Amino acid sequence: MPEDGYEWKKYGQKFIKNIQKFRSYFRCRHRLCGAKKKVEWHPSDPSGALRVVYEGAHQHGSPPSSSAAAGAAAGASNKYELGAQYFGGARPQ
């Protein structure tokens, strides 16, 4: 998933029949923030192309971009193996 610097919490996932894609739903982890995003992907697309849609604006400061350590820590909490969430196991590498 493309990293945007914010911390997100996944709160749902479903298969959209009419477009034959999966969609995952995320909320910003900041307590007072109402920003959300949706991530769509096709399970059999070998390119792994994603469509990310953001809703709302973050109600807090921008993520730290100058600190590599802070970015790495935020990135670690935002790693989602989308195929593993549906198929139940990690993708072979």
C-alpha positions as YAML, in Angstrom:
chain: A
units: angstrom
residues:
- id: 1
  name: MET
  ca: [0.00, 0.00, 0.00]
- id: 2
  name: PRO
  ca: [1.38, 3.45, -0.82]
- id: 3
  name: GLU
  ca: [2.67, 5.18, 2.30]
- id: 4
  name: ASP
  ca: [1.25, 8.65, 2.93]
- id: 5
  name: GLY
  ca: [2.84, 9.30, 6.33]
- id: 6
  name: TYR
  ca: [-0.35, 9.10, 8.40]
- id: 7
  name: GLU
  ca: [-1.27, 6.21, 10.66]
- id: 8
  name: TRP
  ca: [-4.39, 4.32, 9.61]
- id: 9
  name: LYS
  ca: [-6.59, 1.74, 11.32]
- id: 10
  name: LYS
  ca: [-8.41, -0.78, 9.16]
- id: 11
  name: TYR
  ca: [-12.07, -1.16, 10.13]
- id: 12
  name: GLY
  ca: [-13.55, -3.24, 7.31]
- id: 13
  name: GLN
  ca: [-13.23, -5.02, 3.99]
- id: 14
  name: LYS
  ca: [-15.66, -6.36, 1.41]
- id: 15
  name: PHE
  ca: [-15.88, -7.66, -2.15]
- id: 16
  name: ILE
  ca: [-17.64, -5.31, -4.58]
- id: 17
  name: LYS
  ca: [-19.48, -7.58, -7.04]
- id: 18
  name: ASN
  ca: [-20.23, -5.09, -9.81]
- id: 19
  name: ILE
  ca: [-16.55, -4.09, -10.23]
- id: 20
  name: GLN
  ca: [-15.05, -7.46, -9.16]
- id: 21
  name: LYS
  ca: [-12.65, -5.85, -6.68]
- id: 22
  name: PHE
  ca: [-11.97, -5.91, -2.98]
- id: 23
  name: ARG
  ca: [-12.27, -2.72, -0.94]
- id: 24
  name: SER
  ca: [-10.68, -2.06, 2.45]
- id: 25
  name: TYR
  ca: [-11.74, 0.79, 4.72]
- id: 26
  name: PHE
  ca: [-9.38, 2.79, 6.95]
- id: 27
  name: ARG
  ca: [-9.70, 5.61, 9.51]
- id: 28
  name: CYS
  ca: [-6.97, 7.93, 10.71]
- id: 29
  name: ARG
  ca: [-5.62, 6.74, 14.09]
- id: 30
  name: HIS
  ca: [-5.57, 10.27, 15.53]
- id: 31
  name: ARG
  ca: [-8.27, 10.48, 18.20]
- id: 32
  name: LEU
  ca: [-9.99, 13.64, 16.95]
- id: 33
  name: CYS
  ca: [-9.52, 13.13, 13.22]
- id: 34
  name: GLY
  ca: [-12.33, 12.16, 10.86]
- id: 35
  name: ALA
  ca: [-10.23, 11.42, 7.76]
- id: 36
  name: LYS
  ca: [-10.90, 8.10, 6.01]
- id: 37
  name: LYS
  ca: [-9.58, 6.25, 3.00]
- id: 38
  name: LYS
  ca: [-10.74, 3.36, 0.81]
- id: 39
  name: VAL
  ca: [-8.35, 1.04, -1.02]
- id: 40
  name: GLU
  ca: [-9.59, -1.07, -3.95]
- id: 41
  name: TRP
  ca: [-7.71, -3.85, -5.75]
- id: 42
  name: HIS
  ca: [-8.44, -6.75, -8.06]
- id: 43
  name: PRO
  ca: [-7.43, -10.11, -6.55]
- id: 44
  name: SER
  ca: [-6.05, -11.53, -9.80]
- id: 45
  name: ASP
  ca: [-4.25, -8.41, -11.07]
- id: 46
  name: PRO
  ca: [-0.53, -9.35, -11.25]
- id: 47
  name: SER
  ca: [0.54, -5.69, -11.31]
- id: 48
  name: GLY
  ca: [-0.99, -5.12, -7.89]
- id: 49
  name: ALA
  ca: [-2.59, -1.86, -9.03]
- id: 50
  name: LEU
  ca: [-4.43, -0.09, -6.21]
- id: 51
  name: ARG
  ca: [-7.03, 2.66, -6.22]
- id: 52
  name: VAL
  ca: [-6.88, 4.81, -3.09]
- id: 53
  name: VAL
  ca: [-9.70, 7.28, -2.32]
- id: 54
  name: TYR
  ca: [-9.40, 9.76, 0.57]
- id: 55
  name: GLU
  ca: [-12.42, 11.27, 2.31]
- id: 56
  name: GLY
  ca: [-12.27, 14.30, 4.59]
- id: 57
  name: ALA
  ca: [-9.32, 16.31, 5.86]
- id: 58
  name: HIS
  ca: [-6.99, 15.49, 8.72]
- id: 59
  name: GLN
  ca: [-7.87, 17.49, 11.84]
- id: 60
  name: HIS
  ca: [-4.29, 17.50, 13.16]
- id: 61
  name: GLY
  ca: [-0.78, 18.34, 12.01]
- id: 62
  name: SER
  ca: [0.96, 16.85, 9.00]
- id: 63
  name: PRO
  ca: [2.98, 13.68, 9.49]
- id: 64
  name: PRO
  ca: [6.68, 14.15, 10.20]
- id: 65
  name: SER
  ca: [8.51, 14.00, 6.87]
- id: 66
  name: SER
  ca: [12.03, 14.97, 7.91]
- id: 67
  name: SER
  ca: [12.57, 12.20, 10.47]
- id: 68
  name: ALA
  ca: [13.44, 8.84, 8.91]
- id: 69
  name: ALA
  ca: [12.90, 7.06, 12.24]
- id: 70
  name: ALA
  ca: [9.40, 8.48, 12.66]
- id: 71
  name: GLY
  ca: [8.53, 7.56, 9.07]
- id: 72
  name: ALA
  ca: [9.80, 4.03, 9.54]
- id: 73
  name: ALA
  ca: [7.78, 3.62, 12.74]
- id: 74
  name: ALA
  ca: [4.62, 4.95, 11.08]
- id: 75
  name: GLY
  ca: [5.24, 2.77, 8.02]
- id: 76
  name: ALA
  ca: [5.57, -0.36, 10.13]
- id: 77
  name: SER
  ca: [2.08, 0.16, 11.56]
- id: 78
  name: ASN
  ca: [0.57, 0.68, 8.08]
- id: 79
  name: LYS
  ca: [1.79, -2.48, 6.33]
- id: 80
  name: TYR
  ca: [-1.15, -4.54, 5.07]
- id: 81
  name: GLU
  ca: [-0.79, -7.65, 2.95]
- id: 82
  name: LEU
  ca: [-4.07, -7.25, 1.07]
- id: 83
  name: GLY
  ca: [-3.97, -10.74, -0.47]
- id: 84
  name: ALA
  ca: [-3.33, -12.34, 2.91]
- id: 85
  name: GLN
  ca: [-6.43, -10.71, 4.36]
- id: 86
  name: TYR
  ca: [-8.61, -12.52, 1.84]
- id: 87
  name: PHE
  ca: [-6.79, -15.76, 1.16]
- id: 88
  name: GLY
  ca: [-5.65, -16.34, 4.75]
- id: 89
  name: GLY
  ca: [-1.90, -16.55, 4.17]
- id: 90
  name: ALA
  ca: [1.06, -14.51, 3.06]
- id: 91
  name: ARG
  ca: [1.82, -14.26, -0.63]
- id: 92
  name: PRO
  ca: [4.83, -16.27, -1.76]
- id: 93
  name: GLN
  ca: [7.81, -14.06, -2.57]
...
